[in-house]
């Protein structure tokens, strides 16, 4: 889904987020960190989401709404399983290429700065950057999220998305085996769930 050279470039941008943003956690948690004190971002890329028994079509749903529900479930499950933050300072960017679905999920601390309306605005602003390799779109998101998390983001007038924001689920589910490529300084690997 993404070449190793492009993955390395994304990884460097993710490193910048951790190194150029302030630690939002408690003093004890922050003082014990020598490096990578700031917010943490991970990216999960998948070729196509398989059908999942836990996410059924609801009456009146279209395919886009159904795919967003599946993406929300994947993002929530990955954020919970990976547990890469220490105080809710994490952000997970999930993208399913063939489904053309992008979903960002924040931890409880990061959501105070990176609110749903800002995520929606940035996603709409960057939607044209997702192409054959998705690198430009993902890089754009990470850079804009860094601006938000460091307090340097300037909002732009962008058309509002056509779908409503989804709420986080409090349940975890298991999925059929699927390969994910994870790009993050903390999680640079290929995982099979």
Secondary structure in CASP SS format (residue, H / E / C, confidence):
PFRMAT SS
TARGET T0000
AUTHOR 0000-0000-0000
METHOD secondary structure of the structure
MODEL  1
X C 1.00
X C 1.00
X C 1.00
X H 1.00
X H 1.00
X H 1.00
X H 1.00
X H 1.00
X H 1.00
X H 1.00
X H 1.00
X H 1.00
X H 1.00
X H 1.00
X H 1.00
X H 1.00
X H 1.00
X H 1.00
X H 1.00
X H 1.00
X C 1.00
X C 1.00
X C 1.00
X C 1.00
X C 1.00
X C 1.00
X H 1.00
X H 1.00
X H 1.00
X H 1.00
X H 1.00
X C 1.00
X C 1.00
X C 1.00
X C 1.00
X C 1.00
X C 1.00
X C 1.00
X C 1.00
X E 1.00
X E 1.00
X E 1.00
X E 1.00
X E 1.00
X E 1.00
X E 1.00
X C 1.00
X C 1.00
X C 1.00
X C 1.00
X C 1.00
X C 1.00
X C 1.00
X C 1.00
X C 1.00
X C 1.00
X C 1.00
X C 1.00
X C 1.00
X C 1.00
X C 1.00
X C 1.00
X H 1.00
X H 1.00
X H 1.00
X H 1.00
X H 1.00
X H 1.00
X H 1.00
X H 1.00
X H 1.00
X H 1.00
X H 1.00
X H 1.00
X H 1.00
X H 1.00
X H 1.00
X H 1.00
X H 1.00
X H 1.00
X H 1.00
X H 1.00
X C 1.00
X C 1.00
X C 1.00
X C 1.00
X C 1.00
X C 1.00
X C 1.00
X E 1.00
X E 1.00
X E 1.00
X E 1.00
X E 1.00
X E 1.00
X E 1.00
X C 1.00
X C 1.00
X C 1.00
X C 1.00
X E 1.00
X E 1.00
X E 1.00
X E 1.00
X E 1.00
X E 1.00
X C 1.00
X C 1.00
X C 1.00
X H 1.00
X H 1.00
X H 1.00
X C 1.00
X C 1.00
X C 1.00
X H 1.00
X H 1.00
X H 1.00
X H 1.00
X H 1.00
X H 1.00
X H 1.00
X H 1.00
X H 1.00
X H 1.00
X H 1.00
X H 1.00
X H 1.00
X H 1.00
X C 1.00
X C 1.00
X C 1.00
X C 1.00
X C 1.00
X H 1.00
X H 1.00
X H 1.00
X H 1.00
X H 1.00
X H 1.00
X H 1.00
X H 1.00
X H 1.00
X H 1.00
X H 1.00
X H 1.00
X H 1.00
X H 1.00
X H 1.00
X C 1.00
X C 1.00
X C 1.00
X C 1.00
X C 1.00
X C 1.00
X C 1.00
X C 1.00
X C 1.00
X C 1.00
X C 1.00
X C 1.00
X C 1.00
X C 1.00
X C 1.00
X C 1.00
X C 1.00
X C 1.00
X C 1.00
X C 1.00
X C 1.00
X C 1.00
X C 1.00
X C 1.00
X C 1.00
X C 1.00
X C 1.00
X C 1.00
X C 1.00
X E 1.00
X E 1.00
X E 1.00
X E 1.00
X E 1.00
X C 1.00
X C 1.00
X C 1.00
X C 1.00
X C 1.00
X E 1.00
X E 1.00
X E 1.00
X E 1.00
X C 1.00
END
